[in-house]
Amino acid sequence: MKKKKIVVIGGGTGTAVVLSGLKQYPQLELTAIVVVSDDGGSTGRLRDEFGFLPAGDLRQCLAALATGDNESLIRDILLYRFSEQSSLAGHNLGNLILTALEDLAQQRKDSPARAIEIASRVFEIAGKVYPISEHPADLVINYANQQQLVGEKNLDNPSLGGQKIKKISFKKSQKIYKRAAQAIVEADLVILGPGDLYASLLANTLATGFAEALQNNKKNGGKFIYVLNLMTHFTQTHQMTALDHLLEVKKYCKRLPDYILLNNEKISPKILKHYASQNEWPVLDDLNQAKKQQAAPIDWSKLIIKRQRLLSTVLVKQDISHSHSLLRHDKHKLANAILKI
C-alpha cells in the first residue's frame, strides 16, 4: 500500500507532539519543515558564534522522530542540557551535534540543510526534517503601536506582552529550501501547528516560494489542517480568538485551511489559575458565531471545523526556555484526530 505523505510545519514543542504521535503509524511518510529564525538561548548563542542554521527546533523534531531500539537513548542525547555548573551551561548536546555537522558540511562546501539530512540518517529517525530555508533568518516584528523590533527572541519578552502584532517579515529575503517546497507540493496532508503563532508557525510562511508551494499542493489535491493552540500567549496572541488566529493563518499562508482542529476538553481551574497569573487564557472558540454571521472574508463552506478532546493528562515540567507551557496536546489524541481526517 502506498504511504500517505504528511508534512508538519512549525517548530518547537507543538510540532514535536504531532510528530511523536504520527510516527507510530507505518502507513505514513512524515516530513517536518522547521522555522529558521530562532535566536534565543543555546540556539541563539551558537547561531551568533558560527552563523549556522538555528539548531533548537530542528533538534526537537529529530528527537520526536527517533524510533527503534535506541529511541530513548537518541532522545536523551539530543535533548540533554548541560548543568549550570558546566562551562557549557545552558547549551544542549543536540544543538552542539547539529552545529558540528553544519561545520563539517561547510568544510565540504555542502549545504547546511544537507547537514540536517545527514543527522536524520545518523539517528535513523522515522521521517525527514528540513529547514524552511538554507540560511538563518532575522525576524522583524512590527507592532500596532508603530514599534519595530528585530529578533525572534523579542516575541517572548514579557515587557512587550499585550501588544498587538501588526506584521512579521524577514529582514533579508530567504528562499524556501527546494526539498521543503517539494515535500509540501507532494503532500497528501499539510499540518500547521500547534505552536507559537508568529515565532514557530507563521515565520515559515515568510520564505519566498512557500505560498506558491502550498497553492500547488492544493492543485494536486492535498489537504491543509490548522491545529489551533490551547492557550493564548501574552507576548504574541494576547486576547486573540480562534477567528483571529485563523485569519492570520489565511493571510500569511495565502490559503484557507481545509480543516481547523480545536480542543473542546475542559481545562482544570487550577491550571487556568496558573495561566491567568501570566495573562494567558484558553483561546476563545468564536467560530460558530462567526460562521453564523458570515463574519470575516472567509468562505465558510470550504472550512471544516473539528472539535475534539485533545488535552494531555500529563502536565509538562517547566524549564527555563518554556516557562509559560504547562499544557500540551495529547500526541495520541491528536494523531487519531488527524488520521480520521
Secondary structure by P-SEA (a helix, b strand, c coil): cbbbbbbbbbbcaaaaaaaaaaccccccbbbbbbbccccccaaaaaaaaccccccaaaaaaaaaaccccaaaaaaaaaacccccccccccccaaaaaaaaaaaaaaaacccaaaaaaaaaaaacccbbbbccccbbbbbbbbcccccccccccccccccccccccccccccccccccaaaaaaaaaccbbbcccccccccccccccccaaaaaaaaaaaabbbbbbbbbccccccccccccaaaaaaaaaaaacccccbbbbbcccccaaaaaaaaaacccccccaaaaaaaacccccccccbbbbbcccccccccccccccccccccccaaaaaaaaaac
